[in-house]
Amino acid sequence: MGREEKYEQRGSSLHGATLASESQAPLSEPLLDAAAAAHLLGVRPSWIYEAVRDGRLPHVKIGRHIRFLRSDLEEWVLTQRVAGRVLPRAR
């Protein structure tokens, strides 16, 4: 029995992401490494690793490697939006 079949039997998912074997959909976008994710978000790679460690950033763990889907990061950015407040106009 293969690794994917074991995950399918257990109904497991990694960090909230559905495994390809569960959804039957192929990986439609390339995985980004921490440096590429940092570049996309405009932060340092060390911040990326810290956010992953703290569970704040969606990621995929492949063995000891951490990878990111651009679509997950883009969606995450939208959830981080903070609405500004309207200041009264100076008279």
PyMOL commands that set and color helices and strands:
alter all, ss='L'
color gray80, all
select helices_A, chain A and resi 3-10+20-23+34-41+45-53+70-79
alter helices_A, ss='H'
color red, helices_A
select strands_A, chain A and resi 13-14+17-18+31-32+60-62+65-69
alter strands_A, ss='S'
color yellow, strands_A
deselect
rebuild
show_as cartoon
